[in-house]
């Protein structure tokens, strides 16, 4: 299906659009930028603006000026009004598939959001952060630069996240602290109550290895998290 682009939207040079995207009034998308299929991008969204970084070039992308590694957005994302997604500085700012970015959220330069991430209203994610698949960031959360948030993590509203958030944990507060395990998220991934109880020690750092009887997809995800290496 063809893209539906409002007549007041500005699509700059170097922007590649897939199919069946909706782009709302007064939205500005500047290149380099690659957007997949089936995305909803609401009114007054800014994608590909200069990184909020002292050494970054501030170019008029709407007039065809392009520079840097750009922005890459996958398929079936929902990007609501007044969201901002900035250009990368050293690598592309990346949003995967099936993410939901609610009104006035901000994704800074060089960030990576994996598939199925929910970023609720007014969340502010600083540069070089990595939010793993299925994480949910509560209303008004602030994430410090170069922080990783693990897969399936739930971050409570109004939290100030200054350090890494573990996989499938519940984290809340200022400064944010882990308070428990995201049992609902694990149930949705096919875990039984017994598996969740056995997994809790690994998720909270008490056990070095997860239990062996986890659903295959979850086991692969937790192995990737365990093997993640240092944050850059």
HUGIZI-V809498 format. One record per residue. RES is the residue in three letters. PHI is phi in whole degrees, 0 to 359 (* if undefined). OMEGA is omega in degrees with one decimal (NA if undefined). BURIAL is b if it has 16 or more other C-alpha atoms within 10 Angstrom, else e. Layout:
res->RES phi->PHI omega->OMEGA burial->BURIAL
res->RES phi->PHI omega->OMEGA burial->BURIAL
This chain:
res->UNK phi->* omega->-178.3 burial->e
res->UNK phi->285 omega->174.7 burial->e
res->UNK phi->286 omega->175.5 burial->e
res->UNK phi->250 omega->-175.2 burial->e
res->UNK phi->242 omega->-179.3 burial->b
res->UNK phi->296 omega->-174.6 burial->e
res->UNK phi->296 omega->179.1 burial->e
res->UNK phi->270 omega->178.4 burial->e
res->UNK phi->288 omega->177.9 burial->b
res->UNK phi->243 omega->177.7 burial->b
res->UNK phi->246 omega->-173.7 burial->b
res->UNK phi->281 omega->176.4 burial->b
res->UNK phi->295 omega->177.6 burial->b
res->UNK phi->79 omega->176.2 burial->b
res->UNK phi->261 omega->177.7 burial->b
res->UNK phi->250 omega->-179.3 burial->e
res->UNK phi->247 omega->171.6 burial->b
res->UNK phi->282 omega->-176.4 burial->b
res->UNK phi->244 omega->170.3 burial->e
res->UNK phi->63 omega->175.2 burial->b
res->UNK phi->266 omega->173.5 burial->b
res->UNK phi->248 omega->-179.4 burial->b
res->UNK phi->233 omega->-168.8 burial->b
res->UNK phi->275 omega->-177.1 burial->b
res->UNK phi->299 omega->172.2 burial->b
res->UNK phi->63 omega->173.2 burial->b
res->UNK phi->279 omega->179.6 burial->b
res->UNK phi->238 omega->177.2 burial->b
res->UNK phi->237 omega->-178.1 burial->b
res->UNK phi->240 omega->-176.5 burial->b
res->UNK phi->268 omega->-1.9 burial->b
res->UNK phi->292 omega->-179.4 burial->b
res->UNK phi->203 omega->176.2 burial->b
res->UNK phi->234 omega->-177.4 burial->b
res->UNK phi->237 omega->-176.2 burial->b
res->UNK phi->280 omega->-171.6 burial->b
res->UNK phi->247 omega->168.5 burial->b
res->UNK phi->68 omega->179.3 burial->b
res->UNK phi->270 omega->169.3 burial->b
res->UNK phi->254 omega->179.0 burial->b
res->UNK phi->237 omega->-169.7 burial->b
res->UNK phi->284 omega->-178.7 burial->b
res->UNK phi->288 omega->172.9 burial->b
res->UNK phi->62 omega->175.9 burial->b
res->UNK phi->270 omega->174.6 burial->b
res->UNK phi->240 omega->178.4 burial->b
res->UNK phi->237 omega->176.8 burial->b
res->UNK phi->91 omega->174.1 burial->b
res->UNK phi->293 omega->-177.8 burial->b
res->UNK phi->302 omega->174.9 burial->b
res->UNK phi->301 omega->175.3 burial->b
res->UNK phi->277 omega->-167.6 burial->b
res->UNK phi->211 omega->-170.9 burial->e
res->UNK phi->303 omega->-176.8 burial->e
res->UNK phi->269 omega->-175.5 burial->e
res->UNK phi->281 omega->171.2 burial->e
res->UNK phi->289 omega->174.8 burial->e
res->UNK phi->248 omega->-174.5 burial->e
res->UNK phi->256 omega->177.2 burial->e
res->UNK phi->272 omega->-176.2 burial->e
res->UNK phi->300 omega->178.9 burial->b
res->UNK phi->291 omega->176.0 burial->b
res->UNK phi->257 omega->173.9 burial->e
res->UNK phi->99 omega->177.5 burial->e
res->UNK phi->282 omega->179.9 burial->e
res->UNK phi->226 omega->178.2 burial->b
res->UNK phi->193 omega->173.1 burial->b
res->UNK phi->90 omega->-175.7 burial->b
res->UNK phi->282 omega->169.0 burial->b
res->UNK phi->85 omega->-177.4 burial->b
res->UNK phi->228 omega->175.4 burial->b
res->UNK phi->233 omega->179.9 burial->b
res->UNK phi->233 omega->-175.8 burial->b
res->UNK phi->276 omega->-172.1 burial->b
res->UNK phi->246 omega->168.2 burial->b
res->UNK phi->61 omega->175.7 burial->b
res->UNK phi->273 omega->175.2 burial->b
res->UNK phi->240 omega->-176.5 burial->b
res->UNK phi->241 omega->-170.8 burial->b
res->UNK phi->272 omega->-170.1 burial->b
res->UNK phi->300 omega->175.5 burial->b
res->UNK phi->66 omega->171.9 burial->b
res->UNK phi->288 omega->174.1 burial->b
res->UNK phi->237 omega->176.5 burial->b
res->UNK phi->230 omega->-172.6 burial->b
res->UNK phi->269 omega->173.6 burial->b
res->UNK phi->302 omega->170.5 burial->b
res->UNK phi->284 omega->176.2 burial->b
res->UNK phi->256 omega->-179.9 burial->b
res->UNK phi->252 omega->175.5 burial->e
res->UNK phi->208 omega->-177.0 burial->b
res->UNK phi->296 omega->167.3 burial->b
res->UNK phi->290 omega->-167.7 burial->b
res->UNK phi->232 omega->172.3 burial->b
res->UNK phi->237 omega->-174.8 burial->b
res->UNK phi->282 omega->-179.7 burial->b
res->UNK phi->253 omega->169.8 burial->b
res->UNK phi->60 omega->175.0 burial->b
res->UNK phi->269 omega->176.8 burial->b
res->UNK phi->232 omega->177.9 burial->b
res->UNK phi->251 omega->-175.3 burial->b
res->UNK phi->275 omega->-169.5 burial->b
res->UNK phi->307 omega->173.7 burial->b
res->UNK phi->68 omega->173.2 burial->b
res->UNK phi->286 omega->-179.5 burial->b
res->UNK phi->228 omega->174.6 burial->b
res->UNK phi->243 omega->-172.5 burial->b
res->UNK phi->278 omega->-176.2 burial->b
res->UNK phi->301 omega->173.0 burial->b
res->UNK phi->66 omega->176.5 burial->b
res->UNK phi->279 omega->175.3 burial->b
res->UNK phi->227 omega->172.6 burial->b
res->UNK phi->249 omega->179.0 burial->b
res->UNK phi->282 omega->-173.7 burial->b
res->UNK phi->293 omega->170.8 burial->b
res->UNK phi->70 omega->179.2 burial->b
res->UNK phi->277 omega->174.7 burial->b
res->UNK phi->249 omega->177.7 burial->b
res->UNK phi->245 omega->-172.6 burial->b
res->UNK phi->278 omega->-170.2 burial->b
res->UNK phi->302 omega->173.2 burial->b
res->UNK phi->67 omega->173.1 burial->b
res->UNK phi->291 omega->-179.2 burial->b
res->UNK phi->239 omega->-178.7 burial->b
res->UNK phi->250 omega->-177.6 burial->b
res->UNK phi->284 omega->-171.8 burial->b
res->UNK phi->297 omega->173.4 burial->b
res->UNK phi->65 omega->177.0 burial->b
res->UNK phi->270 omega->176.6 burial->b
res->UNK phi->233 omega->177.3 burial->b
res->UNK phi->254 omega->-175.0 burial->b
res->UNK phi->283 omega->-171.2 burial->b
res->UNK phi->301 omega->174.3 burial->b
res->UNK phi->76 omega->177.2 burial->b
res->UNK phi->288 omega->-178.6 burial->b
res->UNK phi->227 omega->-177.6 burial->b
res->UNK phi->256 omega->-173.9 burial->b
res->UNK phi->289 omega->-175.5 burial->b
res->UNK phi->314 omega->173.3 burial->b
res->UNK phi->74 omega->178.2 burial->b
res->UNK phi->292 omega->176.2 burial->b
res->UNK phi->242 omega->-177.3 burial->b
res->UNK phi->245 omega->179.8 burial->b
res->UNK phi->295 omega->180.0 burial->b
res->UNK phi->299 omega->176.9 burial->b
res->UNK phi->59 omega->176.9 burial->b
res->UNK phi->249 omega->173.0 burial->b
res->UNK phi->253 omega->175.1 burial->b
res->UNK phi->242 omega->-170.2 burial->b
res->UNK phi->288 omega->-179.8 burial->b
res->UNK phi->299 omega->176.6 burial->b
res->UNK phi->71 omega->-178.9 burial->b
res->UNK phi->287 omega->173.7 burial->b
res->UNK phi->245 omega->178.3 burial->b
res->UNK phi->249 omega->-175.3 burial->b
res->UNK phi->291 omega->-174.8 burial->b
res->UNK phi->298 omega->177.3 burial->b
res->UNK phi->73 omega->-178.0 burial->b
res->UNK phi->281 omega->172.0 burial->b
res->UNK phi->247 omega->-173.8 burial->b
res->UNK phi->268 omega->-176.6 burial->b
res->UNK phi->250 omega->-179.2 burial->b
res->UNK phi->216 omega->-174.0 burial->b
res->UNK phi->304 omega->176.7 burial->b
res->UNK phi->253 omega->-175.0 burial->b
res->UNK phi->288 omega->179.2 burial->b
res->UNK phi->297 omega->174.8 burial->b
res->UNK phi->53 omega->174.1 burial->b
res->UNK phi->255 omega->170.6 burial->b
res->UNK phi->251 omega->-175.1 burial->b
res->UNK phi->228 omega->-176.6 burial->b
res->UNK phi->203 omega->171.3 burial->b
res->UNK phi->113 omega->178.0 burial->b
res->UNK phi->223 omega->-3.3 burial->e
res->UNK phi->291 omega->-176.3 burial->e
res->UNK phi->292 omega->178.1 burial->b
res->UNK phi->228 omega->176.7 burial->b
res->UNK phi->286 omega->-176.9 burial->b
res->UNK phi->243 omega->-178.7 burial->e
res->UNK phi->175 omega->-177.7 burial->e
res->UNK phi->247 omega->179.8 burial->b
res->UNK phi->281 omega->-176.3 burial->b
res->UNK phi->294 omega->179.9 burial->b
res->UNK phi->296 omega->178.0 burial->e
res->UNK phi->298 omega->178.4 burial->b
res->UNK phi->290 omega->176.5 burial->b
res->UNK phi->299 omega->178.8 burial->e
res->UNK phi->292 omega->176.0 burial->e
res->UNK phi->269 omega->174.2 burial->e
res->UNK phi->95 omega->-178.6 burial->e
res->UNK phi->274 omega->171.9 burial->b
res->UNK phi->279 omega->177.2 burial->e
res->UNK phi->300 omega->179.5 burial->e
res->UNK phi->294 omega->179.2 burial->e
res->UNK phi->295 omega->179.6 burial->b
res->UNK phi->296 omega->178.7 burial->b
res->UNK phi->298 omega->179.9 burial->e
res->UNK phi->289 omega->-176.6 burial->b
res->UNK phi->277 omega->-173.1 burial->b
res->UNK phi->303 omega->-179.5 burial->b
res->UNK phi->297 omega->178.0 burial->b
res->UNK phi->292 omega->-176.1 burial->b
res->UNK phi->292 omega->-180.0 burial->b
res->UNK phi->264 omega->174.2 burial->b
res->UNK phi->84 omega->-179.1 burial->e
res->UNK phi->273 omega->179.4 burial->e
res->UNK phi->247 omega->-177.6 burial->e
res->UNK phi->285 omega->-176.1 burial->e
res->UNK phi->228 omega->174.7 burial->e
res->UNK phi->284 omega->175.5 burial->b
res->UNK phi->297 omega->-171.5 burial->b
res->UNK phi->273 omega->-170.7 burial->e
res->UNK phi->256 omega->-179.7 burial->e
res->UNK phi->277 omega->171.5 burial->b
res->UNK phi->305 omega->-170.6 burial->e
res->UNK phi->302 omega->-178.5 burial->e
res->UNK phi->296 omega->178.9 burial->e
res->UNK phi->293 omega->179.4 burial->e
res->UNK phi->299 omega->179.2 burial->e
res->UNK phi->294 omega->179.6 burial->e
res->UNK phi->294 omega->179.9 burial->b
res->UNK phi->291 omega->175.6 burial->b
res->UNK phi->295 omega->177.1 burial->e
res->UNK phi->299 omega->178.2 burial->e
res->UNK phi->295 omega->179.9 burial->e
res->UNK phi->296 omega->-177.9 burial->e
res->UNK phi->263 omega->-168.0 burial->e
res->UNK phi->291 omega->-179.5 burial->e
res->UNK phi->74 omega->-176.3 burial->e
res->UNK phi->287 omega->175.3 burial->e
res->UNK phi->278 omega->-179.5 burial->e
res->UNK phi->256 omega->NA burial->e
